[in-house]
Amino acid sequence: MTSSSVVGQITDRMVALLMNATDAQDRVFDSRAAAVARDETPCIAITPPKSEESKVFGRGVDEKTVVFTVEVLARGEPWRKVADPVVVDVHRLLMNDAQLLAMVVDMRASGREWEDAEADQTAGIDAVSYRLIYQTSSNDLTTSI
């Protein structure tokens, strides 16, 4: 049986950590692509990295940098007031989870974007990007060191 890569493990931990821990309740998704119904908001969509930067850190050790995006999809008048407390809770949970932090050398919020839904000004997305740095053995993508 093949183990998950460190990126896969981080994604799984983020989903598990946020499930039922914010006003989004159990509406936490890994790479949600389908449309979100009104009764499914607020919800959290975790977008794993599109790419990974890797550099040699030392003999047999690679240092990797990835960016995850955590999107809070919300509806309300105004939607930002619905999304903001969820984003605050998400950030607090991610930045204080010992299990997640043990997998990385460093994790920081690296940006935040707000986007109104085109057709419905009472809906929008509050997205926070997190830059994570972790190290692996150069011959093993499943274990952070």
VEXDREN-997054 format. One record per residue: residue number from 1; residue in three letters; x, y, z of N, C-alpha, C in turn. Coordinates in steps of 0.2 Angstrom, whole numbers, plus 5000, padded with zeros to 4 digits. Atoms other than C-alpha are relative to their C-alpha. Example, Ala and Ser with C-alpha at 12.3 -4.5 7.8 and 13.67 -1.06 7.14 Angstrom:
2
+-----+--------+------+------+------+------+------+------+------+------+------+
| num | residu |  n.x |  n.y |  n.z | ca.x | ca.y | ca.z |  c.x |  c.y |  c.z |
+-----+--------+------+------+------+------+------+------+------+------+------+
|   1 |    ALA | 5004 | 4994 | 5000 | 5062 | 4978 | 5039 | 5004 | 5006 | 5000 |
|   2 |    SER | 4996 | 4994 | 4999 | 5068 | 4995 | 5036 | 4996 | 5005 | 5003 |
+-----+--------+------+------+------+------+------+------+------+------+------+
END
This chain:
145
+-----+--------+------+------+------+------+------+------+------+------+------+
| num | residu |  n.x |  n.y |  n.z | ca.x | ca.y | ca.z |  c.x |  c.y |  c.z |
+-----+--------+------+------+------+------+------+------+------+------+------+
|   1 |    MET | 5004 | 4994 | 5000 | 5000 | 5000 | 5000 | 5004 | 5006 | 5000 |
|   2 |    THR | 4996 | 4994 | 5001 | 5007 | 5017 | 4995 | 4997 | 5005 | 5005 |
|   3 |    SER | 5002 | 4994 | 4996 | 5007 | 5031 | 5008 | 4999 | 5006 | 4997 |
|   4 |    SER | 5001 | 4994 | 5003 | 5002 | 5048 | 5005 | 5006 | 5004 | 5000 |
|   5 |    SER | 4994 | 4995 | 5000 | 5015 | 5062 | 5001 | 4998 | 5004 | 5006 |
|   6 |    VAL | 5001 | 4995 | 4994 | 5018 | 5075 | 5014 | 4994 | 5005 | 4998 |
|   7 |    VAL | 5005 | 4995 | 5002 | 5007 | 5087 | 5004 | 4993 | 4997 | 5001 |
|   8 |    GLY | 5006 | 5003 | 4999 | 4993 | 5074 | 5004 | 4998 | 5000 | 5008 |
|   9 |    GLN | 5001 | 5000 | 4993 | 4995 | 5072 | 5023 | 4998 | 5007 | 5003 |
|  10 |    ILE | 5001 | 4993 | 4997 | 4995 | 5091 | 5026 | 4992 | 5001 | 4998 |
|  11 |    THR | 5007 | 4999 | 5003 | 4979 | 5092 | 5015 | 4995 | 4996 | 5005 |
|  12 |    ASP | 5005 | 5004 | 4996 | 4970 | 5078 | 5025 | 5000 | 5003 | 5007 |
|  13 |    ARG | 5000 | 4997 | 4993 | 4976 | 5086 | 5042 | 4996 | 5006 | 5000 |
|  14 |    MET | 5003 | 4994 | 5000 | 4969 | 5103 | 5037 | 4992 | 4998 | 5000 |
|  15 |    VAL | 5007 | 5002 | 5001 | 4952 | 5095 | 5032 | 4997 | 4998 | 5007 |
|  16 |    ALA | 5002 | 5003 | 4994 | 4951 | 5085 | 5048 | 5000 | 5005 | 5006 |
|  17 |    LEU | 5000 | 4994 | 4995 | 4956 | 5100 | 5059 | 4994 | 5004 | 5000 |
|  18 |    LEU | 5005 | 4994 | 5001 | 4943 | 5112 | 5052 | 4993 | 4997 | 5000 |
|  19 |    MET | 5006 | 5003 | 5000 | 4929 | 5099 | 5051 | 4996 | 5001 | 5007 |
|  20 |    ASN | 5004 | 4998 | 4994 | 4915 | 5105 | 5064 | 5004 | 5004 | 5005 |
|  21 |    ALA | 4997 | 4996 | 4996 | 4927 | 5117 | 5071 | 4999 | 5008 | 4999 |
|  22 |    THR | 5002 | 4993 | 5001 | 4920 | 5133 | 5064 | 4993 | 5001 | 4998 |
|  23 |    ASP | 5007 | 4999 | 5002 | 4903 | 5141 | 5058 | 4999 | 4996 | 4994 |
|  24 |    ALA | 5001 | 5004 | 5006 | 4906 | 5131 | 5042 | 4998 | 4993 | 5002 |
|  25 |    GLN | 5002 | 5007 | 4998 | 4902 | 5115 | 5052 | 5004 | 4995 | 4997 |
|  26 |    ASP | 4997 | 5006 | 5004 | 4905 | 5099 | 5042 | 5001 | 5002 | 4993 |
|  27 |    ARG | 4999 | 4998 | 5007 | 4906 | 5109 | 5026 | 5007 | 5002 | 4998 |
|  28 |    VAL | 4992 | 4999 | 5002 | 4925 | 5107 | 5023 | 5001 | 4996 | 4995 |
|  29 |    PHE | 4999 | 5004 | 5006 | 4930 | 5101 | 5006 | 5008 | 5001 | 4998 |
|  30 |    ASP | 4993 | 5000 | 5003 | 4947 | 5096 | 4998 | 4998 | 5001 | 4993 |
|  31 |    SER | 5001 | 4998 | 5007 | 4947 | 5105 | 4981 | 4993 | 5000 | 4998 |
|  32 |    ARG | 5007 | 5000 | 5002 | 4928 | 5108 | 4980 | 5000 | 5003 | 4993 |
|  33 |    ALA | 5000 | 4997 | 5007 | 4925 | 5111 | 4961 | 4992 | 5001 | 4998 |
|  34 |    ALA | 5007 | 4999 | 5001 | 4906 | 5109 | 4961 | 4997 | 5007 | 5003 |
|  35 |    ALA | 5004 | 4994 | 4998 | 4894 | 5124 | 4963 | 4998 | 4999 | 5008 |
|  36 |    VAL | 5002 | 5000 | 4993 | 4889 | 5128 | 4981 | 4993 | 5002 | 5001 |
|  37 |    ALA | 5007 | 4998 | 5000 | 4871 | 5128 | 4985 | 4999 | 5005 | 5006 |
|  38 |    ARG | 5001 | 4995 | 4994 | 4864 | 5142 | 4997 | 5000 | 4997 | 5007 |
|  39 |    ASP | 5000 | 5003 | 4993 | 4861 | 5130 | 5011 | 5007 | 4997 | 5002 |
|  40 |    GLU | 4994 | 5003 | 4999 | 4879 | 5124 | 5010 | 5005 | 5006 | 5002 |
|  41 |    THR | 4995 | 4995 | 4998 | 4887 | 5141 | 5016 | 4998 | 5002 | 5007 |
|  42 |    PRO | 4993 | 4999 | 5002 | 4897 | 5146 | 5024 | 5003 | 4993 | 4999 |
|  43 |    CYS | 4996 | 5007 | 5001 | 4909 | 5132 | 5018 | 5007 | 5002 | 4999 |
|  44 |    ILE | 4992 | 4999 | 5001 | 4928 | 5130 | 5017 | 5002 | 4995 | 4995 |
|  45 |    ALA | 4997 | 5004 | 5005 | 4937 | 5124 | 5002 | 5007 | 5001 | 5000 |
|  46 |    ILE | 4993 | 5000 | 4999 | 4955 | 5119 | 5004 | 5003 | 4998 | 4993 |
|  47 |    THR | 4997 | 5002 | 5006 | 4965 | 5120 | 4988 | 5007 | 4999 | 5001 |
|  48 |    PRO | 4993 | 5002 | 4999 | 4981 | 5110 | 4988 | 5004 | 5004 | 4995 |
|  49 |    PRO | 4996 | 4997 | 5005 | 4996 | 5117 | 4979 | 5000 | 4998 | 4993 |
|  50 |    LYS | 5000 | 5001 | 5008 | 4997 | 5119 | 4960 | 5007 | 4998 | 4998 |
|  51 |    SER | 4993 | 5002 | 5002 | 5016 | 5117 | 4961 | 5004 | 5000 | 5007 |
|  52 |    GLU | 4996 | 5000 | 4994 | 5030 | 5114 | 4973 | 5007 | 5002 | 4998 |
|  53 |    GLU | 4993 | 4998 | 5001 | 5047 | 5122 | 4974 | 5005 | 4995 | 5004 |
|  54 |    SER | 4996 | 5005 | 4996 | 5061 | 5110 | 4979 | 5007 | 5003 | 4999 |
|  55 |    LYS | 4993 | 4999 | 5001 | 5079 | 5114 | 4983 | 5004 | 4996 | 5005 |
|  56 |    VAL | 4995 | 5005 | 4996 | 5094 | 5104 | 4990 | 5001 | 5004 | 5007 |
|  57 |    PHE | 4999 | 4997 | 4994 | 5095 | 5108 | 5009 | 5006 | 4998 | 5003 |
|  58 |    GLY | 4994 | 5003 | 4997 | 5109 | 5096 | 5014 | 5001 | 4993 | 4997 |
|  59 |    ARG | 4998 | 5007 | 5003 | 5116 | 5079 | 5010 | 4993 | 4996 | 5001 |
|  60 |    GLY | 5006 | 5004 | 4999 | 5100 | 5069 | 5006 | 4994 | 5003 | 5002 |
|  61 |    VAL | 5006 | 4996 | 4997 | 5088 | 5082 | 5012 | 4998 | 5005 | 4995 |
|  62 |    ASP | 5003 | 4995 | 5004 | 5077 | 5092 | 5001 | 4995 | 5005 | 5004 |
|  63 |    GLU | 5005 | 4995 | 4997 | 5067 | 5108 | 5006 | 4995 | 5002 | 4995 |
|  64 |    LYS | 5005 | 4998 | 5005 | 5051 | 5111 | 4998 | 4995 | 5005 | 5003 |
|  65 |    THR | 5005 | 4994 | 4998 | 5039 | 5126 | 4998 | 4994 | 4999 | 4995 |
|  66 |    VAL | 5006 | 5000 | 5004 | 5021 | 5125 | 4993 | 4995 | 5005 | 5003 |
|  67 |    VAL | 5005 | 4996 | 4998 | 5006 | 5136 | 4994 | 4993 | 4997 | 5000 |
|  68 |    PHE | 5007 | 5002 | 5000 | 4989 | 5131 | 5000 | 4995 | 5006 | 5000 |
|  69 |    THR | 5004 | 4994 | 4999 | 4974 | 5142 | 4998 | 4993 | 4997 | 5004 |
|  70 |    VAL | 5006 | 5002 | 4997 | 4959 | 5141 | 5010 | 4995 | 5005 | 4999 |
|  71 |    GLU | 5006 | 4996 | 5002 | 4943 | 5148 | 5003 | 4994 | 4999 | 5005 |
|  72 |    VAL | 5006 | 5000 | 4996 | 4928 | 5153 | 5014 | 4995 | 5003 | 4995 |
|  73 |    LEU | 5005 | 4998 | 5004 | 4913 | 5154 | 5003 | 4994 | 5002 | 5004 |
|  74 |    ALA | 5005 | 4998 | 4995 | 4899 | 5164 | 5011 | 4995 | 5004 | 4996 |
|  75 |    ARG | 5006 | 4996 | 5002 | 4882 | 5172 | 5008 | 4997 | 5004 | 5006 |
|  76 |    GLY | 5003 | 4996 | 4995 | 4874 | 5186 | 5018 | 5001 | 5007 | 4998 |
|  77 |    GLU | 5000 | 4993 | 5002 | 4872 | 5204 | 5018 | 5003 | 5004 | 5006 |
|  78 |    PRO | 4995 | 5001 | 5005 | 4886 | 5209 | 5018 | 5003 | 4993 | 5001 |
|  79 |    TRP | 4997 | 5007 | 5000 | 4894 | 5192 | 5014 | 5007 | 5000 | 5004 |
|  80 |    ARG | 4994 | 5000 | 4997 | 4911 | 5198 | 5021 | 4999 | 4999 | 5008 |
|  81 |    LYS | 5001 | 5001 | 4993 | 4904 | 5199 | 5039 | 4998 | 4993 | 5002 |
|  82 |    VAL | 5001 | 5007 | 4999 | 4899 | 5181 | 5037 | 5006 | 4996 | 5000 |
|  83 |    ALA | 4993 | 5004 | 5002 | 4916 | 5175 | 5030 | 5005 | 5002 | 5005 |
|  84 |    ASP | 4995 | 4998 | 4996 | 4927 | 5185 | 5041 | 5001 | 4996 | 5007 |
|  85 |    PRO | 4999 | 5004 | 4994 | 4924 | 5176 | 5058 | 5002 | 4993 | 4999 |
|  86 |    VAL | 4998 | 5007 | 5002 | 4926 | 5159 | 5049 | 5008 | 5000 | 4998 |
|  87 |    VAL | 4993 | 4999 | 5002 | 4943 | 5165 | 5042 | 5004 | 5001 | 5006 |
|  88 |    VAL | 4996 | 4999 | 4994 | 4949 | 5171 | 5059 | 5000 | 4993 | 5004 |
|  89 |    ASP | 5000 | 5006 | 4997 | 4944 | 5154 | 5066 | 5005 | 4995 | 4997 |
|  90 |    VAL | 4995 | 5005 | 5004 | 4953 | 5144 | 5052 | 5007 | 5002 | 5001 |
|  91 |    HIS | 4993 | 4998 | 4999 | 4969 | 5154 | 5054 | 5002 | 4998 | 5007 |
|  92 |    ARG | 4998 | 5001 | 4993 | 4969 | 5152 | 5073 | 5001 | 4992 | 5001 |
|  93 |    LEU | 5000 | 5007 | 5000 | 4966 | 5133 | 5071 | 5006 | 4997 | 4996 |
|  94 |    LEU | 4994 | 5003 | 5004 | 4979 | 5130 | 5057 | 5007 | 5002 | 5004 |
|  95 |    MET | 4993 | 4997 | 4997 | 4993 | 5141 | 5066 | 5001 | 4997 | 5007 |
|  96 |    ASN | 4998 | 5003 | 4993 | 4991 | 5132 | 5083 | 4999 | 4993 | 5000 |
|  97 |    ASP | 5001 | 5007 | 5000 | 4989 | 5114 | 5078 | 5007 | 4997 | 5000 |
|  98 |    ALA | 4993 | 5003 | 4999 | 5004 | 5104 | 5085 | 5001 | 4995 | 4994 |
|  99 |    GLN | 4999 | 5005 | 5005 | 5001 | 5090 | 5073 | 5002 | 5002 | 4993 |
| 100 |    LEU | 4998 | 4997 | 5007 | 5001 | 5101 | 5057 | 5007 | 5003 | 5000 |
| 101 |    LEU | 4994 | 4997 | 5000 | 5015 | 5111 | 5063 | 5006 | 4996 | 5001 |
| 102 |    ALA | 4994 | 5005 | 5000 | 5026 | 5096 | 5066 | 5002 | 4997 | 4994 |
| 103 |    MET | 4998 | 5002 | 5007 | 5025 | 5092 | 5048 | 5004 | 5005 | 4996 |
| 104 |    VAL | 4997 | 4995 | 5004 | 5032 | 5108 | 5042 | 5006 | 5004 | 5004 |
| 105 |    VAL | 4994 | 4996 | 4997 | 5048 | 5119 | 5046 | 4997 | 5007 | 5001 |
| 106 |    ASP | 5003 | 4994 | 4999 | 5037 | 5135 | 5044 | 4994 | 5000 | 4996 |
| 107 |    MET | 5007 | 4999 | 5004 | 5019 | 5140 | 5039 | 4998 | 5007 | 5002 |
| 108 |    ARG | 5002 | 4993 | 5000 | 5014 | 5158 | 5036 | 4994 | 5002 | 4996 |
| 109 |    ALA | 5005 | 4997 | 5005 | 4998 | 5167 | 5029 | 5004 | 5004 | 4996 |
| 110 |    SER | 4996 | 4996 | 5005 | 5005 | 5174 | 5013 | 4996 | 5005 | 4996 |
| 111 |    GLY | 5005 | 4995 | 5004 | 4990 | 5184 | 5006 | 4993 | 4998 | 5002 |
| 112 |    ARG | 5007 | 5000 | 4999 | 4972 | 5187 | 5007 | 4996 | 5003 | 4994 |
| 113 |    GLU | 5004 | 4997 | 5005 | 4959 | 5190 | 4993 | 4993 | 4999 | 5001 |
| 114 |    TRP | 5007 | 5001 | 4999 | 4941 | 5194 | 4993 | 4997 | 5001 | 4993 |
| 115 |    GLU | 5003 | 5000 | 5006 | 4930 | 5191 | 4978 | 4992 | 4999 | 5000 |
| 116 |    ASP | 5007 | 5000 | 5000 | 4912 | 5195 | 4975 | 4998 | 4995 | 4995 |
| 117 |    ALA | 5002 | 5004 | 5005 | 4902 | 5182 | 4966 | 4997 | 5004 | 4994 |
| 118 |    GLU | 5002 | 4996 | 5005 | 4898 | 5189 | 4949 | 4992 | 5001 | 4999 |
| 119 |    ALA | 5007 | 4999 | 5001 | 4879 | 5186 | 4948 | 4996 | 5002 | 5007 |
| 120 |    ASP | 5004 | 4999 | 4993 | 4875 | 5188 | 4967 | 5005 | 5004 | 5004 |
| 121 |    GLN | 4995 | 4995 | 4996 | 4883 | 5203 | 4976 | 4999 | 4998 | 5008 |
| 122 |    THR | 5000 | 5002 | 4993 | 4877 | 5194 | 4993 | 5004 | 4994 | 5001 |
| 123 |    ALA | 4996 | 5006 | 4999 | 4889 | 5180 | 4990 | 5007 | 5002 | 4998 |
| 124 |    GLY | 4993 | 4998 | 5002 | 4908 | 5180 | 4989 | 5005 | 4995 | 5003 |
| 125 |    ILE | 4995 | 5005 | 4998 | 4924 | 5171 | 4993 | 5006 | 5004 | 5004 |
| 126 |    ASP | 4995 | 4997 | 4997 | 4937 | 5176 | 5006 | 5005 | 4995 | 5000 |
| 127 |    ALA | 4995 | 5005 | 5001 | 4953 | 5167 | 5002 | 5007 | 5002 | 5003 |
| 128 |    VAL | 4994 | 4998 | 4997 | 4969 | 5166 | 5012 | 5005 | 4994 | 4998 |
| 129 |    SER | 4995 | 5005 | 5003 | 4985 | 5158 | 5005 | 5005 | 4999 | 5006 |
| 130 |    TYR | 4995 | 5002 | 4995 | 4997 | 5149 | 5017 | 5006 | 4997 | 4996 |
| 131 |    ARG | 4994 | 5003 | 5003 | 5015 | 5146 | 5012 | 5003 | 4996 | 5005 |
| 132 |    LEU | 4997 | 5006 | 4995 | 5022 | 5130 | 5020 | 5007 | 4998 | 4997 |
| 133 |    ILE | 4994 | 5002 | 5002 | 5040 | 5125 | 5020 | 5001 | 4993 | 5004 |
| 134 |    TYR | 4999 | 5006 | 4997 | 5044 | 5107 | 5024 | 5006 | 4996 | 4997 |
| 135 |    GLN | 4994 | 5004 | 5003 | 5059 | 5095 | 5022 | 4999 | 4993 | 5000 |
| 136 |    THR | 5001 | 5007 | 5001 | 5060 | 5077 | 5016 | 5007 | 4997 | 4998 |
| 137 |    SER | 4994 | 5004 | 5002 | 5073 | 5064 | 5013 | 5000 | 5001 | 4992 |
| 138 |    SER | 5000 | 4999 | 5008 | 5078 | 5066 | 4994 | 4997 | 4994 | 4997 |
| 139 |    ASN | 5003 | 5006 | 5003 | 5072 | 5048 | 4991 | 4993 | 4998 | 5003 |
| 140 |    ASP | 5007 | 5002 | 4997 | 5055 | 5049 | 5001 | 4996 | 5006 | 5000 |
| 141 |    LEU | 5005 | 4995 | 5000 | 5040 | 5060 | 4998 | 4995 | 4999 | 5005 |
| 142 |    THR | 5005 | 5001 | 4995 | 5030 | 5053 | 5012 | 5001 | 5002 | 5007 |
| 143 |    THR | 4999 | 4999 | 4993 | 5039 | 5058 | 5028 | 5004 | 5007 | 5000 |
| 144 |    SER | 4996 | 4993 | 4999 | 5044 | 5076 | 5033 | 5005 | 4999 | 5006 |
| 145 |    ILE | 4994 | 5000 | 4995 | 5060 | 5078 | 5043 | 5001 | 5006 | 5003 |
+-----+--------+------+------+------+------+------+------+------+------+------+
END
